[in-house]
Amino acid sequence: MTMRDFSVRLAGDRTGFLLIHGLGGTPVELRFVARALHRAGHTVHCPQLAGHCAGEAEILATDWRDWTQSVLDELQRMREICDTVIVGGLSMGAVLAMHVAALRPKEVDGLALYAPTLWYDGWSIPRYAFLLKWFINAPLVRRYSFVEREPYGLKDTRARAFVVSSLTSGDSSTAGLLGTPAGALKQMWELIAVTRRELPQVKCPALLVHPREDDIADLSNAFEIQRKLGGLVDAVILDDSYHLVTIDQQRDIVIERSLALASRLAKARRPATPLRVVAAE
């Protein structure tokens, strides 16, 4: 059976945003940011990662290399229609963005990293969660599914109610999977291990947006990335959001700073105006 494609592609000018959803998530989690960037005139693509927007069996049939290939394919599509491409993402999507920037440095002009996740160490994560990584290959653990709990990455109570309703509906195309299977977590950790080694190689300008009270990935994730990236990093710390910054209460700041990055890159591409020298009389 062919999986449905829930990718979002919005045509605009020759500055493009390639935005990547998180592990077990969907392009829907980027819809507010995508629409706003498009209203500002930009081209925006939010591809569906391989194995996502379906069930556990589908995501377990893929690995982090398949997810990377989904992004590389979309990047090639965007380079054909855009002069400037900013690659970004939410949570694991931000990690994929950095990995792709390391693989294709000449094709990625900037990064937009929204609550990037190297560790699940936010305040809502159970203290025993770190044990998963060490026992991931044990038979019982392989059948484990990591189920999110309150507040589901959202401080906005209305948005949270919608996400919870979608998660429990059985339709993973809207809010993603209710539980992330251990096999998919293992693949994410392998991707993170590779990407962390690549960070110093990534020289393009980066926007990094992270909540101070992230319930999934502590602010230390952002500090680590800021220290290790090889280029200019514009770090923004949100004071009234949880993990899903592209949906939560301060998404307008995420949009505003993303547009500012696009504007800076556009100015950098313009040829410098030659100085006019006027002889003194």
C-alpha positions as YAML, in Angstrom:
chain: A
units: angstrom
residues:
- id: 1
  name: MET
  ca: [0.00, 0.00, 0.00]
- id: 2
  name: THR
  ca: [1.33, 3.45, -0.96]
- id: 3
  name: MET
  ca: [1.56, 5.91, 1.92]
- id: 4
  name: ARG
  ca: [-0.23, 9.22, 1.56]
- id: 5
  name: ASP
  ca: [2.03, 12.22, 1.25]
- id: 6
  name: PHE
  ca: [1.13, 15.04, 3.65]
- id: 7
  name: SER
  ca: [4.02, 17.28, 2.59]
- id: 8
  name: VAL
  ca: [3.31, 21.00, 2.31]
- id: 9
  name: ARG
  ca: [4.72, 23.04, -0.59]
- id: 10
  name: LEU
  ca: [3.91, 26.75, -0.90]
- id: 11
  name: ALA
  ca: [5.25, 28.62, -3.94]
- id: 12
  name: GLY
  ca: [6.80, 32.05, -3.43]
- id: 13
  name: ASP
  ca: [9.92, 34.02, -4.26]
- id: 14
  name: ARG
  ca: [13.46, 32.72, -4.70]
- id: 15
  name: THR
  ca: [14.17, 32.62, -0.97]
- id: 16
  name: GLY
  ca: [13.06, 29.25, 0.31]
- id: 17
  name: PHE
  ca: [12.50, 27.69, 3.71]
- id: 18
  name: LEU
  ca: [12.81, 23.90, 3.96]
- id: 19
  name: LEU
  ca: [11.23, 23.04, 7.32]
- id: 20
  name: ILE
  ca: [11.44, 19.55, 8.85]
- id: 21
  name: HIS
  ca: [9.06, 18.06, 11.41]
- id: 22
  name: GLY
  ca: [10.12, 16.09, 14.47]
- id: 23
  name: LEU
  ca: [10.40, 12.38, 15.22]
- id: 24
  name: GLY
  ca: [6.99, 10.75, 14.95]
- id: 25
  name: GLY
  ca: [5.55, 14.14, 13.99]
- id: 26
  name: THR
  ca: [4.01, 15.57, 10.84]
- id: 27
  name: PRO
  ca: [4.30, 18.68, 8.61]
- id: 28
  name: VAL
  ca: [1.21, 20.01, 10.41]
- id: 29
  name: GLU
  ca: [3.35, 21.02, 13.41]
- id: 30
  name: LEU
  ca: [5.00, 23.60, 11.14]
- id: 31
  name: ARG
  ca: [1.85, 24.97, 9.52]
- id: 32
  name: PHE
  ca: [1.63, 28.32, 11.39]
- id: 33
  name: VAL
  ca: [5.24, 29.20, 10.66]
- id: 34
  name: ALA
  ca: [5.03, 27.92, 7.07]
- id: 35
  name: ARG
  ca: [1.93, 29.99, 6.26]
- id: 36
  name: ALA
  ca: [3.38, 33.15, 7.80]
- id: 37
  name: LEU
  ca: [6.66, 32.80, 5.90]
- id: 38
  name: HIS
  ca: [4.67, 32.23, 2.73]
- id: 39
  name: ARG
  ca: [2.50, 35.32, 3.38]
- id: 40
  name: ALA
  ca: [5.75, 37.28, 3.57]
- id: 41
  name: GLY
  ca: [6.43, 36.13, 0.01]
- id: 42
  name: HIS
  ca: [8.78, 33.18, 0.51]
- id: 43
  name: THR
  ca: [8.75, 29.66, -0.89]
- id: 44
  name: VAL
  ca: [8.15, 27.12, 1.90]
- id: 45
  name: HIS
  ca: [8.39, 23.34, 1.73]
- id: 46
  name: CYS
  ca: [7.63, 21.03, 4.66]
- id: 47
  name: PRO
  ca: [8.34, 17.47, 3.48]
- id: 48
  name: GLN
  ca: [6.95, 14.36, 5.11]
- id: 49
  name: LEU
  ca: [9.84, 12.25, 6.40]
- id: 50
  name: ALA
  ca: [10.04, 8.63, 5.26]
- id: 51
  name: GLY
  ca: [7.88, 6.31, 7.38]
- id: 52
  name: HIS
  ca: [5.97, 9.13, 9.08]
- id: 53
  name: CYS
  ca: [2.27, 10.09, 9.14]
- id: 54
  name: ALA
  ca: [1.29, 6.42, 9.37]
- id: 55
  name: GLY
  ca: [1.68, 3.77, 12.09]
- id: 56
  name: GLU
  ca: [4.48, 2.27, 14.16]
- id: 57
  name: ALA
  ca: [5.22, -0.41, 11.57]
- id: 58
  name: GLU
  ca: [5.87, 2.22, 8.90]
- id: 59
  name: ILE
  ca: [8.25, 4.31, 10.98]
- id: 60
  name: LEU
  ca: [10.10, 1.19, 12.18]
- id: 61
  name: ALA
  ca: [10.62, 0.17, 8.56]
- id: 62
  name: THR
  ca: [12.83, 3.25, 8.08]
- id: 63
  name: ASP
  ca: [16.01, 4.58, 9.67]
- id: 64
  name: TRP
  ca: [17.74, 7.94, 10.10]
- id: 65
  name: ARG
  ca: [19.38, 7.63, 6.69]
- id: 66
  name: ASP
  ca: [15.94, 7.36, 5.07]
- id: 67
  name: TRP
  ca: [14.81, 10.48, 6.96]
- id: 68
  name: THR
  ca: [17.94, 12.30, 5.81]
- id: 69
  name: GLN
  ca: [17.27, 11.28, 2.22]
- id: 70
  name: SER
  ca: [13.76, 12.75, 2.46]
- id: 71
  name: VAL
  ca: [15.36, 16.11, 3.30]
- id: 72
  name: LEU
  ca: [18.09, 15.83, 0.66]
- id: 73
  name: ASP
  ca: [15.49, 15.09, -2.02]
- id: 74
  name: GLU
  ca: [13.51, 18.17, -0.96]
- id: 75
  name: LEU
  ca: [16.64, 20.30, -0.86]
- id: 76
  name: GLN
  ca: [17.43, 19.34, -4.45]
- id: 77
  name: ARG
  ca: [13.87, 20.26, -5.46]
- id: 78
  name: MET
  ca: [14.18, 23.65, -3.77]
- id: 79
  name: ARG
  ca: [17.61, 24.48, -5.20]
- id: 80
  name: GLU
  ca: [16.05, 24.28, -8.66]
- id: 81
  name: ILE
  ca: [13.63, 27.13, -7.86]
- id: 82
  name: CYS
  ca: [15.39, 29.16, -5.13]
- id: 83
  name: ASP
  ca: [18.58, 31.21, -4.97]
- id: 84
  name: THR
  ca: [18.69, 31.03, -1.17]
- id: 85
  name: VAL
  ca: [17.56, 28.06, 0.92]
- id: 86
  name: ILE
  ca: [17.22, 28.11, 4.69]
- id: 87
  name: VAL
  ca: [16.88, 24.64, 6.17]
- id: 88
  name: GLY
  ca: [15.20, 24.38, 9.54]
- id: 89
  name: GLY
  ca: [13.17, 22.15, 11.73]
- id: 90
  name: LEU
  ca: [11.54, 21.40, 15.04]
- id: 91
  name: SER
  ca: [13.12, 19.13, 17.66]
- id: 92
  name: MET
  ca: [14.70, 16.20, 15.78]
- id: 93
  name: GLY
  ca: [13.90, 18.10, 12.58]
- id: 94
  name: ALA
  ca: [16.44, 20.71, 13.69]
- id: 95
  name: VAL
  ca: [19.04, 17.97, 14.12]
- id: 96
  name: LEU
  ca: [18.32, 16.73, 10.60]
- id: 97
  name: ALA
  ca: [18.71, 20.31, 9.35]
- id: 98
  name: MET
  ca: [22.20, 20.56, 10.89]
- id: 99
  name: HIS
  ca: [23.17, 17.15, 9.52]
- id: 100
  name: VAL
  ca: [22.09, 18.12, 6.01]
- id: 101
  name: ALA
  ca: [23.97, 21.44, 6.31]
- id: 102
  name: ALA
  ca: [27.11, 19.42, 7.10]
- id: 103
  name: LEU
  ca: [26.51, 17.13, 4.13]
- id: 104
  name: ARG
  ca: [25.63, 19.92, 1.66]
- id: 105
  name: PRO
  ca: [27.40, 23.09, 2.86]
- id: 106
  name: LYS
  ca: [27.19, 24.82, -0.52]
- id: 107
  name: GLU
  ca: [23.45, 24.20, -0.82]
- id: 108
  name: VAL
  ca: [22.34, 25.34, 2.65]
- id: 109
  name: ASP
  ca: [22.56, 29.11, 3.13]
- id: 110
  name: GLY
  ca: [21.18, 29.29, 6.66]
- id: 111
  name: LEU
  ca: [19.65, 27.26, 9.49]
- id: 112
  name: ALA
  ca: [16.45, 27.84, 11.49]
- id: 113
  name: LEU
  ca: [16.64, 25.59, 14.55]
- id: 114
  name: TYR
  ca: [13.47, 25.39, 16.63]
- id: 115
  name: ALA
  ca: [13.91, 23.70, 20.04]
- id: 116
  name: PRO
  ca: [16.66, 21.38, 18.76]
- id: 117
  name: THR
  ca: [16.85, 18.14, 20.72]
- id: 118
  name: LEU
  ca: [20.07, 16.31, 21.54]
- id: 119
  name: TRP
  ca: [18.73, 14.80, 24.77]
- id: 120
  name: TYR
  ca: [15.27, 14.11, 26.18]
- id: 121
  name: ASP
  ca: [15.94, 15.88, 29.45]
- id: 122
  name: GLY
  ca: [13.12, 18.39, 29.86]
- id: 123
  name: TRP
  ca: [11.21, 18.79, 33.11]
- id: 124
  name: SER
  ca: [8.32, 16.51, 32.05]
- id: 125
  name: ILE
  ca: [10.56, 13.57, 31.10]
- id: 126
  name: PRO
  ca: [10.61, 10.74, 33.69]
- id: 127
  name: ARG
  ca: [13.92, 10.44, 35.51]
- id: 128
  name: TYR
  ca: [14.32, 6.81, 34.45]
- id: 129
  name: ALA
  ca: [14.12, 7.74, 30.75]
- id: 130
  name: PHE
  ca: [17.92, 7.86, 30.40]
- id: 131
  name: LEU
  ca: [17.98, 4.09, 31.03]
- id: 132
  name: LEU
  ca: [16.25, 3.52, 27.70]
- id: 133
  name: LYS
  ca: [19.39, 4.42, 25.81]
- id: 134
  name: TRP
  ca: [21.46, 1.83, 27.65]
- id: 135
  name: PHE
  ca: [18.94, -1.01, 27.44]
- id: 136
  name: ILE
  ca: [17.47, -0.27, 24.01]
- id: 137
  name: ASN
  ca: [18.52, -3.65, 22.61]
- id: 138
  name: ALA
  ca: [16.97, -5.70, 25.40]
- id: 139
  name: PRO
  ca: [13.96, -7.74, 24.14]
- id: 140
  name: LEU
  ca: [11.47, -6.09, 26.49]
- id: 141
  name: VAL
  ca: [12.75, -2.59, 25.78]
- id: 142
  name: ARG
  ca: [12.60, -3.09, 22.00]
- id: 143
  name: ARG
  ca: [8.83, -3.38, 22.36]
- id: 144
  name: TYR
  ca: [8.64, -0.22, 24.47]
- id: 145
  name: SER
  ca: [6.92, 2.91, 23.14]
- id: 146
  name: PHE
  ca: [7.78, 6.32, 24.59]
- id: 147
  name: VAL
  ca: [4.43, 8.01, 25.25]
- id: 148
  name: GLU
  ca: [4.42, 11.77, 25.80]
- id: 149
  name: ARG
  ca: [2.52, 13.15, 28.75]
- id: 150
  name: GLU
  ca: [1.27, 16.48, 30.04]
- id: 151
  name: PRO
  ca: [1.83, 19.19, 28.91]
- id: 152
  name: TYR
  ca: [2.61, 17.61, 25.49]
- id: 153
  name: GLY
  ca: [5.06, 20.38, 24.58]
- id: 154
  name: LEU
  ca: [2.45, 23.15, 24.79]
- id: 155
  name: LYS
  ca: [1.84, 25.91, 27.29]
- id: 156
  name: ASP
  ca: [-1.17, 27.13, 25.29]
- id: 157
  name: THR
  ca: [-4.04, 25.13, 26.79]
- id: 158
  name: ARG
  ca: [-6.33, 25.38, 23.74]
- id: 159
  name: ALA
  ca: [-3.62, 24.17, 21.40]
- id: 160
  name: ARG
  ca: [-2.78, 21.40, 23.88]
- id: 161
  name: ALA
  ca: [-6.40, 20.20, 23.94]
- id: 162
  name: PHE
  ca: [-6.40, 20.00, 20.13]
- id: 163
  name: VAL
  ca: [-3.11, 18.08, 20.05]
- id: 164
  name: VAL
  ca: [-4.25, 15.61, 22.71]
- id: 165
  name: SER
  ca: [-7.50, 15.03, 20.82]
- id: 166
  name: SER
  ca: [-5.56, 14.41, 17.59]
- id: 167
  name: LEU
  ca: [-2.99, 12.13, 19.27]
- id: 168
  name: THR
  ca: [-5.69, 9.93, 20.76]
- id: 169
  name: SER
  ca: [-7.83, 9.85, 17.60]
- id: 170
  name: GLY
  ca: [-5.68, 7.24, 15.90]
- id: 171
  name: ASP
  ca: [-5.02, 9.55, 12.92]
- id: 172
  name: SER
  ca: [-1.26, 10.13, 12.98]
- id: 173
  name: SER
  ca: [-1.34, 12.48, 9.98]
- id: 174
  name: THR
  ca: [-2.41, 15.44, 12.15]
- id: 175
  name: ALA
  ca: [-0.40, 15.38, 15.38]
- id: 176
  name: GLY
  ca: [1.80, 12.34, 14.85]
- id: 177
  name: LEU
  ca: [2.12, 9.18, 16.90]
- id: 178
  name: LEU
  ca: [0.91, 9.03, 20.49]
- id: 179
  name: GLY
  ca: [3.89, 6.86, 21.34]
- id: 180
  name: THR
  ca: [7.32, 6.76, 19.71]
- id: 181
  name: PRO
  ca: [8.59, 3.17, 19.40]
- id: 182
  name: ALA
  ca: [11.98, 2.35, 20.90]
- id: 183
  name: GLY
  ca: [13.38, 1.41, 17.49]
- id: 184
  name: ALA
  ca: [12.71, 4.90, 16.16]
- id: 185
  name: LEU
  ca: [14.31, 6.45, 19.25]
- id: 186
  name: LYS
  ca: [17.41, 4.34, 18.63]
- id: 187
  name: GLN
  ca: [17.60, 5.69, 15.09]
- id: 188
  name: MET
  ca: [17.26, 9.26, 16.37]
- id: 189
  name: TRP
  ca: [20.13, 8.73, 18.83]
- id: 190
  name: GLU
  ca: [22.33, 7.43, 16.02]
- id: 191
  name: LEU
  ca: [21.51, 10.54, 13.96]
- id: 192
  name: ILE
  ca: [22.31, 12.79, 16.94]
- id: 193
  name: ALA
  ca: [25.66, 11.05, 17.55]
- id: 194
  name: VAL
  ca: [26.68, 11.65, 13.92]
- id: 195
  name: THR
  ca: [25.42, 15.24, 13.88]
- id: 196
  name: ARG
  ca: [27.15, 16.27, 17.11]
- id: 197
  name: ARG
  ca: [30.50, 15.35, 15.55]
- id: 198
  name: GLU
  ca: [29.64, 17.45, 12.48]
- id: 199
  name: LEU
  ca: [28.62, 20.67, 14.26]
- id: 200
  name: PRO
  ca: [31.99, 22.47, 13.98]
- id: 201
  name: GLN
  ca: [31.87, 21.92, 10.19]
- id: 202
  name: VAL
  ca: [28.59, 23.82, 9.86]
- id: 203
  name: LYS
  ca: [29.58, 27.41, 9.02]
- id: 204
  name: CYS
  ca: [26.35, 28.95, 7.70]
- id: 205
  name: PRO
  ca: [24.45, 31.49, 9.85]
- id: 206
  name: ALA
  ca: [21.99, 29.87, 12.24]
- id: 207
  name: LEU
  ca: [18.91, 31.03, 14.12]
- id: 208
  name: LEU
  ca: [18.44, 29.02, 17.30]
- id: 209
  name: VAL
  ca: [15.11, 29.38, 19.17]
- id: 210
  name: HIS
  ca: [14.65, 27.49, 22.43]
- id: 211
  name: PRO
  ca: [12.23, 27.81, 25.35]
- id: 212
  name: ARG
  ca: [13.63, 28.42, 28.81]
- id: 213
  name: GLU
  ca: [11.02, 26.03, 30.24]
- id: 214
  name: ASP
  ca: [11.22, 23.31, 27.59]
- id: 215
  name: ASP
  ca: [9.38, 20.25, 28.92]
- id: 216
  name: ILE
  ca: [11.05, 17.86, 26.45]
- id: 217
  name: ALA
  ca: [14.58, 19.16, 25.81]
- id: 218
  name: ASP
  ca: [16.29, 21.30, 28.45]
- id: 219
  name: LEU
  ca: [17.89, 24.63, 27.55]
- id: 220
  name: SER
  ca: [21.28, 22.88, 27.83]
- id: 221
  name: ASN
  ca: [20.56, 21.44, 24.37]
- id: 222
  name: ALA
  ca: [20.65, 24.94, 22.90]
- id: 223
  name: PHE
  ca: [23.80, 25.89, 24.82]
- id: 224
  name: GLU
  ca: [25.62, 22.81, 23.50]
- id: 225
  name: ILE
  ca: [24.66, 23.57, 19.90]
- id: 226
  name: GLN
  ca: [25.51, 27.27, 20.24]
- id: 227
  name: ARG
  ca: [28.99, 26.35, 21.51]
- id: 228
  name: LYS
  ca: [29.70, 23.74, 18.84]
- id: 229
  name: LEU
  ca: [28.32, 25.25, 15.61]
- id: 230
  name: GLY
  ca: [31.07, 26.68, 13.42]
- id: 231
  name: GLY
  ca: [29.26, 29.82, 12.24]
- id: 232
  name: LEU
  ca: [27.32, 32.81, 13.54]
- id: 233
  name: VAL
  ca: [24.48, 31.78, 15.89]
- id: 234
  name: ASP
  ca: [21.58, 34.09, 16.72]
- id: 235
  name: ALA
  ca: [20.15, 32.55, 19.91]
- id: 236
  name: VAL
  ca: [16.65, 33.45, 21.08]
- id: 237
  name: ILE
  ca: [15.39, 32.20, 24.46]
- id: 238
  name: LEU
  ca: [11.59, 32.15, 24.76]
- id: 239
  name: ASP
  ca: [10.11, 32.90, 28.18]
- id: 240
  name: ASP
  ca: [6.48, 31.77, 27.65]
- id: 241
  name: SER
  ca: [6.57, 28.58, 25.58]
- id: 242
  name: TYR
  ca: [7.18, 24.89, 25.94]
- id: 243
  name: HIS
  ca: [8.78, 22.53, 23.41]
- id: 244
  name: LEU
  ca: [6.51, 22.95, 20.37]
- id: 245
  name: VAL
  ca: [7.61, 26.52, 19.69]
- id: 246
  name: THR
  ca: [6.15, 26.54, 16.16]
- id: 247
  name: ILE
  ca: [2.65, 26.08, 17.64]
- id: 248
  name: ASP
  ca: [2.86, 27.54, 21.14]
- id: 249
  name: GLN
  ca: [2.19, 31.01, 22.52]
- id: 250
  name: GLN
  ca: [5.30, 32.72, 21.17]
- id: 251
  name: ARG
  ca: [5.24, 31.39, 17.61]
- id: 252
  name: ASP
  ca: [5.07, 34.99, 16.34]
- id: 253
  name: ILE
  ca: [8.61, 35.50, 17.67]
- id: 254
  name: VAL
  ca: [9.72, 32.34, 15.87]
- id: 255
  name: ILE
  ca: [8.23, 33.72, 12.65]
- id: 256
  name: GLU
  ca: [9.66, 37.21, 13.13]
- id: 257
  name: ARG
  ca: [13.21, 35.99, 13.76]
- id: 258
  name: SER
  ca: [13.02, 33.51, 10.86]
- id: 259
  name: LEU
  ca: [12.03, 36.35, 8.52]
- id: 260
  name: ALA
  ca: [14.89, 38.45, 9.91]
- id: 261
  name: LEU
  ca: [17.34, 35.65, 9.03]
- id: 262
  name: ALA
  ca: [15.97, 35.55, 5.47]
- id: 263
  name: SER
  ca: [16.34, 39.33, 5.23]
- id: 264
  name: ARG
  ca: [19.97, 39.23, 6.41]
- id: 265
  name: LEU
  ca: [20.84, 36.51, 3.91]
- id: 266
  name: ALA
  ca: [19.14, 38.47, 1.10]
- id: 267
  name: LYS
  ca: [21.20, 41.57, 1.92]
- id: 268
  name: ALA
  ca: [24.37, 39.50, 1.97]
- id: 269
  name: ARG
  ca: [23.62, 38.24, -1.55]
- id: 270
  name: ARG
  ca: [23.11, 41.71, -3.04]
- id: 271
  name: PRO
  ca: [26.17, 43.12, -4.82]
- id: 272
  name: ALA
  ca: [27.77, 45.91, -2.89]
- id: 273
  name: THR
  ca: [27.07, 49.41, -4.22]
- id: 274
  name: PRO
  ca: [30.34, 50.84, -5.52]
- id: 275
  name: LEU
  ca: [31.61, 53.85, -3.62]
- id: 276
  name: ARG
  ca: [31.34, 57.10, -5.50]
- id: 277
  name: VAL
  ca: [34.43, 59.21, -5.09]
- id: 278
  name: VAL
  ca: [33.94, 62.94, -5.51]
- id: 279
  name: ALA
  ca: [37.05, 65.02, -6.03]
- id: 280
  name: ALA
  ca: [37.41, 68.01, -3.74]
- id: 281
  name: GLU
  ca: [37.45, 71.36, -5.50]
...
